[in-house]
């Protein structure tokens, strides 16, 4: 079989191309082998195609040239909904009769009479994730701007010859004991524990994080009333003698009782800076609470409250040996700009 003028270089270009379809490459190979006088049965072996297929593409090339080797336009039912319409339907709550809170790809596909793979592609294209849910909370504190500016200013430019402490309590820490011994981690196998557990009571962890060094002063108490908080303030007083102290705290009622206010008036070197309501994330000790929860509490096994308290104290001791400073990076302007994104969630209560 003879090739049309100029086609040989184009066909060999198809063989080297990374963008031409695999089918077109196979057709080019069939035609080139045929032009070299190779028998049809041998071409079928070399091109991994049937003899019928070899004859088909030889005939098409002889009639139409390169145009006969290209993929033909596919026929069939056109897509009824474009991706934008699918996403619009996704953002509309499901009908009440379905009894679901959000769409799944199969449920929406059935509702729209399209394939669930089509729905999944539309979601990927627009970055829609109906199965995912996050939380938010707006601060309605009328002194939001002042409190954010005060606390962030304290982090970014702490007073000279003074100590900044982030103070809070982590309450209702449960002493959970598993009903069977834990199976330790092995090569190729994760640590395992039983899904059920025994409850042995709860404890409360009071903590004061020194942001400049990361040092933590901690105490475990059975409750988190004003009595326990006052006791912890006295512990801080002993731990940091003769130095001005700036305490960052949230608006928990225990922190503002008359007894606590009276004690603070009697100790003028204690300066309290309150975070905004619904703004406890502004308190850096919350970051440390996340660390102790992840590294010592969540996967811990505790046979009693006494055992839980001992292991919390042990973690604090170990932490203070490897402590590091906690560095705040966001300015108050950046935080307030983000906080003013939306005044309300639009939900009715």
N, C-alpha and C positions, 0 to 999 in steps of 0.2 A: 504494500500500500504506500502511495506517495503522499507526502505532506504538502499542504498549501505553502506557498512562498512566505517565509518569515515566521512560520508557526513553530518550527523546531526550537528556536531560542525561547519563545514564550512558554512552550510546554515544559522545557527543562527548568524555566524559572518557576513554574508551578511546583515542580518537585522540591525545589529549595526553599520555597516560601513557607513562612510560619502562620500566614493569615488565610491561605487558601484552605478550603474545607478538605477533610480526608477523602471524601468521595471524589472531588475534582482531581486530587492528586492521583488516585487510583486510575481514573479515566485517562489522565495524561500519560501514565506509565503504560497502559494498554495500547494507546495509539503509537507511542514512541517505539515500543517493542514490535508492533505490527509493521511500522515503517522500516524496521531493520530486517524484516523477512522472517521473524520468529513465528513458529507454528502456533495456531490457536490453542492447542492443548498445552503447549509449553508456556504461553502467555498466561493461561488460567492458573498455572502453578506459581509462576513468578509474581503475579498480581493478586493472588489469593482471591480469585473470582471464578465463577462458573464459565464454561465455554459459551453458554447462551449470553451471559453478560458481556463477554469479550466481543461476540458478534454484534450485539446491540450497539456498543459504543463505537466500534469500527464503522458500522453503517451510518450512525448519526454524524460522525465526523466527516465521512465521505459526502454526505448530503449538505451539511450546514457549516462545516469547518469548526472553528473554536466555539462558535455560538451553540453548536449541538452538544457540547460537553458541559456547559454551565448548568447550574441548578435551575430547574423550572420554577415558576411562581407556584406556590402551594395554593390549592383550593380548599374550600371548607367554610364552615360557619365563622364569620368574623367575631372578634371579641365584643360582647354586648355592653360591657361596662369598662370604662377606663379606670386606672388606678385611683384617680382623684375621686371618682364616684364611690369606689369601694371604701376609701378612707373616710369620706363624708358619712357613709352609712355606719362605719365603725364608731365615729364620734357621736352618733345618735344612740341613746340608751336602748337596750333591747325591749321589745314589747313586754308588758307586765305578765301576759299569759305564759311567757316562757319561764318565768320565775328565776331568772339569772341576773347577776349584777353586772356582767360584762360579756362581750362577745368572745367566743373562741373562733378559730379559723374555720372549723368544720360547721359550727352553728351558723356563722355569718354566710358561709358559702351556700348552705342549704337555703337560707333565707333569700339570698340574691340569685340563686339558681346558677352559680358558677362553680368552678373547681376550687377546692380549698387551697391548692397550690397557688392559684391566681391570687387569692386573698393574702396568702403568706408573702408573695412577691410584692404586692402593693404595700403591705405593712413594712417590709424591709426598705422599700424605696423611700417611703415617707418617714421612717423612723418611728412608727406607731407601735406601742407595746401594751395592748389591752390587759394582758395578764399581770402587768407590773403596777404596783401601787406604792406611793411614798407618803410621808406625813409632813405637815407644816403647821406653824402656829404663828399668828401675828401678835405683836405686843401692842396693847392698847394703853400703855403707861403714858400719861400726859407729860411726864418728865423724861421721855425716851431719849431725846437728843442730849439733854444734860447728863444723864446717867451714862450713856454710851461714851460721850466725850470724856467724862471723868475717868471711867474705868480704863478705856483704851489709852488715854493720856498717861495714866499710872503705869501701864505696861510698857509703853514706848519710851517714856521719860520718867523713870522712878526717881523720887526725891533722894538727894544725897544723904548719906549717913542714916538711912532708914531701911527697913525691911518690908517688902511687899509680900503678904501672905494671902493665898486664896483659900477660903475656909468654907467647908460644907460638911454635911453628913450623908452617908449612904445607909439608908434604913432598910429594915426587913430583909437582911441577908439571911438566906435559909441554910441551915445545917442539914444537908441532904446526904443520906447514906444509901448506897445501892443495895438491892436485895441479894446480890451475889457478887463475889470478887470480880474485879475488873480484869479483862484479858489484855495484857500489855501489847504495845505495838511490836510487830515483827517485820522482817523484810518482805515487802509485797503485801502486807496486811496491816490495816489501820487498827488503832486501839479500839477496844469494844467494851461497852458497858450495858447493863440491863436497862430497859426503858422505864422500869418502875423503880420506886425509891421509898425510903422511909424518911419522915420528917422528924427532926429532933429539936425544933424551935428556931428562933431567929435572934439576930444581934444587929447592932447599929455601929457603923464605923464613922468616927469623927476624924477629919483630916485637915491639916493646914499645910499647903504646898508653898514653899519658898521659891518663887519663880526664878530668882537670880541663880540658884544652885540646883533646884529640883529636890532639895531635902524635904522630907515629909515628917511632920509631927502628927502622930496618930493615937487614937484611943478607941477601945471597943467598949460599948455600954449596952445594957439590956434594953434601954428605951431611948427616945430622943425628945425628952421634955426640956423645959428651961433649966431644971436642976442639972441635967447631964451637960447641957450646953455651957452653963456657968462653970461647971467643973473643968470643962475643956478649955475655956478661956483662961482659967487660973493655970492650967498646964502650959498654955502658950506663954503666959506671963512669966513663968519660971524658966521656960526654955529660951526666951529672948529677953534677958534682964537689961535694963538701962539703955534701951534703944527705941526710937520711935517706930511704931508698927502701923502699917496701913493694911487693913483687912478688907478683902473683897468678898462680899456675901450676897446671897439672894434674899428675897423678901419673905422667906418662910416666917410664920408668926412667932415661932420660938426665938427667932433672932431679934424680935422687937418687943418683948414683954417688958413691963415696968421694971422688973428685977434686973434684967439684962441692961436696960438703959441706965439704971442707977449705977450698976457696976462699972459701965463704961465711963460715966461721968466721974467716978472716983479714980479712974485710971486714964488721965488725959493723954498719955502717950499712945493710946489706941485710937486710931482714926478709921472709921468705918465708911466703906464705899459700897453702896447697894447697886446690884445689877437691875436692869428694868424688869418689870413683871413679864413672865413668859420669855425671859432672856437668860436663863441659867447657863446656856451654852457660852455666855461671855465669861464665865468663871472657869479659869484654867484647871482647877482641881477636878472638874468633870472629866477632863482628858485623862488625868491620872486614875480616876475611878474606873474608866474604861480599861485601862491597862491592868489594874489588879483584878478586875472581873475576868478578863480574858486569860490572864496568865496564872491565876491562883484560885479563883472561886468557881467559875462556870464548870470546869471539868474536875473540880475537887471532890473528894469523898470525905465526909465528916461524920464521925460517930457520935458527936455531941456538940452542943454550943461551946463548951469549953475547948474541944478540939478545934472547932472553927476559929475561935478567938486566937488560939495559940498559933494557928497557921497564918492568920492575918498579920499578927505581930511578927512572925518569922519573915513574911514577905516584905514588910516595911523595913526590917533590919537589912535584909538583902538588897532592897531597892536603894537604901541610903548609902550602901557601899558602892553602887554602880550608877548613882544618880547623874542627871544631866540637866542643864538649864532648860526652861520652857520659854521659847521665844515667840512673842506675838508679832505678826507681820502686817495685818490689815490696819489701815487708818480708820478713824471714826467716820470720815467722809465716805469711804468705800462701803462701810457697813450700813450707814444710813441710806445711801443710794440704793443698795440692794433691798433694804427693809421696806422701802417705799414703792416697791414694784406694784403692789395691788392692795387696796384698802380693805377688801373683804373677799371671802370665798364665794359669795353668791348663794350660799346654802341658807335655808330657812329653818329656824328652831322655834 
